[in-house]
Amino acid sequence: MRLGLPLIVDDAGTRGDLADTWEQARYGLLSYAAFPVRDEDGQVTALLAAAAPWAHCWSSKELLDLDIASQLFADILSGDDTPRFRDDV
């Protein structure tokens, strides 16, 4: 997330680099998809994530929905009462 890119993990149990992350160790999450929420200047200010305690292969529809939701969430946090929808969806 430091790069401002989505983080998508289908099965953390099969990835040695994620074996001891807080998501898995503390919450027992094996799959998660997190998208950055940006402020008006483009800085990441929050994350919108979905997660599960089982392995899950995220579909393109699920990822697109999370991406759109993160953009709408940014509008809400900025106080914008006229959310902008992506016109290519």
BELFENNOR-V73854 format. One record per helix or strand. SS is the DSSP state (alpha for helix, beta for strand). FROM is the first residue (numbers start at 1). LEN is the number of residues. If there is no record, write none. Layout:
ss=SS from=FROM len=LEN
ss=SS from=FROM len=LEN
This chain:
ss=beta from=7 len=3
ss=alpha from=12 len=3
ss=alpha from=16 len=3
ss=alpha from=22 len=6
ss=beta from=31 len=8
ss=beta from=44 len=9
ss=alpha from=60 len=19
